[in-house]
Amino acid sequence: MEGAERRLPAEEPFVGELLAAALSADGVDVRVAATVASAEPADGGGRLRLEDGARLAAERVLVVVGRRPQTDGIGLDSCGIEPGPEGIRVDDTCRVVGQQHVFAAGDVTGIAPFTHTASYQGRVIAAALQGRAVRADYRAFPRAVFTEPTVAAVGLTAARAREAGHRVLVAVTGLDRTARALAEGDPRGRLLLVADRSAGVLGGATAVGPGADGWIGEAQLAIQMALPITRLTEVVRPFPSFAEAYEPALRELAAQLG
Ligand SMILES: Cc1cc2nc3c(=O)[nH]c(=O)nc-3n(C[C@H](O)[C@H](O)[C@H](O)COP(=O)(O)OP(=O)(O)OC[C@H]3O[C@@H](n4cnc5c(N)ncnc54)[C@H](O)[C@@H]3O)c2cc1C
């Protein structure tokens, strides 16, 4: 693939809804799509005025505007590399497109700004330097947000899968269907699986719930290995575990496959 996929997908909409509900239950005043018209220091904190006229007092004001690859001032021009707004374009051996003798790894590649991306790409580069042809494969790349409950995802969202031309099937399990969530008294989470009808395999998964960064691993392995859904339904998971959320969703997908 010339120029690996630039951006991993945004998460499924239910993630924001579940997190907003969890934050609200903790007493957080969540305002979505609100524009701050002005901010000023006040009483050791800050005072905000929103465009709709609302006024808010805050102990701290954090401006969280995302991240972008930092490629300025590191001498890339001396190597003939011209990064774009999304970073340095690399091919699937992490060679810089147009400068095949230079490799790049990590946030500067703009592919997925995570520590595990940087170390994975480092391993791909080490293999290339040893003369082994290892191709970077981002299909089953995990993404996690360590909130409470945790959010984790892998592969394609349903929207991205449709955009990519897949015949998409979707199945969802609420964690309230697992004995574990009920035993822990926290049934808020959900697991959504995205499948490719033609291939009969998973293409993506999004999970919200305690330890979701761990139990998303089953979907990750299934996507990476292209394991058939009809085989995944045979897997036995420990009782009581959050991983049991896979069972109803996989059975539903298998039924839809026919
Ligand atoms: C607040 C925060 C929380 C995060 N939490 C997570 C998380 O939970 N999980 C996760 O996977 N990722 C997380 N990330 C993202 C993760 O930190 C980055 O994706 C990862 O560090 C990228 O690795 P990197 O090697 O590309 O860059 P970096 O880790 O930034 O390393 C770049 C290095 O290059 C050095 N450097 C810069 N310029 C020069 C120069 N001219 N000469 C020599 N050296 C130079 C820098 O000092 C730095 O040491 C988080 C990021 C932030 C900001």
The ligand as a MOL file (V3000), in Angstrom:
LIG
                    3D

  0  0  0     0  0            999 V3000
M  V30 BEGIN CTAB
M  V30 COUNTS 53 58 0 0 0
M  V30 BEGIN ATOM
M  V30 1 C -1.1450 13.3490 27.6320 0
M  V30 2 C -0.9100 12.2070 26.6990 0
M  V30 3 C -1.3810 10.9540 27.0380 0
M  V30 4 C -1.1780 9.8700 26.1820 0
M  V30 5 N -1.6470 8.6350 26.5400 0
M  V30 6 C -1.4410 7.5950 25.7330 0
M  V30 7 C -1.8980 6.2770 26.0950 0
M  V30 8 O -2.4880 6.0600 27.1530 0
M  V30 9 N -1.6660 5.2490 25.2380 0
M  V30 10 C -1.0020 5.4480 24.0510 0
M  V30 11 O -0.8260 4.4700 23.3050 0
M  V30 12 N -0.5610 6.6690 23.6820 0
M  V30 13 C -0.7610 7.7390 24.4820 0
M  V30 14 N -0.3150 8.9800 24.1140 0
M  V30 15 C 0.3510 9.1280 22.8130 0
M  V30 16 C 1.7950 8.6660 22.8840 0
M  V30 17 O 2.4780 9.3600 23.9280 0
M  V30 18 C 2.4700 8.9570 21.5620 0
M  V30 19 O 1.6770 8.4410 20.5030 0
M  V30 20 C 3.8460 8.3210 21.4980 0
M  V30 21 O 4.6750 8.8380 22.5270 0
M  V30 22 C 4.4820 8.6090 20.1400 0
M  V30 23 O 5.8010 8.1260 20.1360 0
M  V30 24 P 6.8540 8.8400 19.2060 0
M  V30 25 O 8.1190 8.0520 19.3730 0
M  V30 26 O 6.2950 9.0290 17.8520 0
M  V30 27 O 7.0380 10.3230 19.7770 0
M  V30 28 P 7.5110 10.7840 21.1970 0
M  V30 29 O 7.2110 9.8030 22.2720 0
M  V30 30 O 7.0160 12.1810 21.3420 0
M  V30 31 O 9.1000 10.7840 21.0510 0
M  V30 32 C 9.7580 11.7300 20.2490 0
M  V30 33 C 11.1260 11.9630 20.8860 0
M  V30 34 O 11.9310 12.7360 19.9780 0
M  V30 35 C 12.6220 13.7130 20.7330 0
M  V30 36 N 12.9830 14.8020 19.8130 0
M  V30 37 C 12.1720 15.7690 19.3240 0
M  V30 38 N 12.8820 16.5850 18.5030 0
M  V30 39 C 14.1360 16.1000 18.4730 0
M  V30 40 C 15.3360 16.5010 17.8030 0
M  V30 41 N 15.3660 17.5530 16.9980 0
M  V30 42 N 16.4370 15.7810 18.0020 0
M  V30 43 C 16.4220 14.6860 18.7990 0
M  V30 44 N 15.3210 14.2580 19.4610 0
M  V30 45 C 14.2040 14.9620 19.3000 0
M  V30 46 C 11.6290 14.1050 21.8030 0
M  V30 47 O 12.2980 14.7150 22.8990 0
M  V30 48 C 11.0220 12.7590 22.1840 0
M  V30 49 O 11.7850 12.1030 23.1690 0
M  V30 50 C -0.4920 10.0690 24.9500 0
M  V30 51 C -0.0240 11.3350 24.6170 0
M  V30 52 C -0.2190 12.4040 25.4710 0
M  V30 53 C 0.2890 13.7490 25.0740 0
M  V30 END ATOM
M  V30 BEGIN BOND
M  V30 1 1 1 2
M  V30 2 1 2 3
M  V30 3 2 2 52
M  V30 4 2 3 4
M  V30 5 1 4 5
M  V30 6 1 4 50
M  V30 7 2 5 6
M  V30 8 1 6 7
M  V30 9 1 6 13
M  V30 10 2 7 8
M  V30 11 1 7 9
M  V30 12 1 9 10
M  V30 13 2 10 11
M  V30 14 1 10 12
M  V30 15 2 12 13
M  V30 16 1 13 14
M  V30 17 1 14 15
M  V30 18 1 14 50
M  V30 19 1 15 16
M  V30 20 1 16 17
M  V30 21 1 16 18
M  V30 22 1 18 19
M  V30 23 1 18 20
M  V30 24 1 20 21
M  V30 25 1 20 22
M  V30 26 1 22 23
M  V30 27 1 23 24
M  V30 28 2 24 25
M  V30 29 1 24 26
M  V30 30 1 24 27
M  V30 31 1 27 28
M  V30 32 2 28 29
M  V30 33 1 28 30
M  V30 34 1 28 31
M  V30 35 1 31 32
M  V30 36 1 32 33
M  V30 37 1 33 34
M  V30 38 1 33 48
M  V30 39 1 34 35
M  V30 40 1 35 36
M  V30 41 1 35 46
M  V30 42 1 36 37
M  V30 43 1 36 45
M  V30 44 2 37 38
M  V30 45 1 38 39
M  V30 46 1 39 40
M  V30 47 2 39 45
M  V30 48 1 40 41
M  V30 49 2 40 42
M  V30 50 1 42 43
M  V30 51 2 43 44
M  V30 52 1 44 45
M  V30 53 1 46 47
M  V30 54 1 46 48
M  V30 55 1 48 49
M  V30 56 2 50 51
M  V30 57 1 51 52
M  V30 58 1 52 53
M  V30 END BOND
M  V30 END CTAB
M  END
